[in-house]
Amino acid sequence: MTRHIYSVGQHVNFDGRGGTYLKRVGFFTITKLLPPVGTELQYRIKSDGEAYERVASEHELQAQEQKSIAATEKRSPEADAAHVFGEHP
């Protein structure tokens, strides 16, 4: 049996490569390990910016370095918008 490579509480980057346009990309925390669907392992993940959890396949996740998470959490929404739109204060 294949084992999950991520663990509960681990921070991951979700790239949303799945089949729906409603998936939000960004930083998430693993909240639960789910059984596989076929051969693909599944995870329940949660973003601090959303009230609900979502399910992601293992191929949609990448381990996130603690340094990157801390830098992202310290940015304001205005700084994030400026970064996305290429504006510099």
Secondary structure, DSSP 8 states (H G I E B T S, - for coil): ----SS-TT-EEEE---SS-TT---EEEEEEEEEEEETTEEEEEEE-TT-SSEEEEEGGGEEE--HHHHHHHHHS-HHHHHHHHTT---
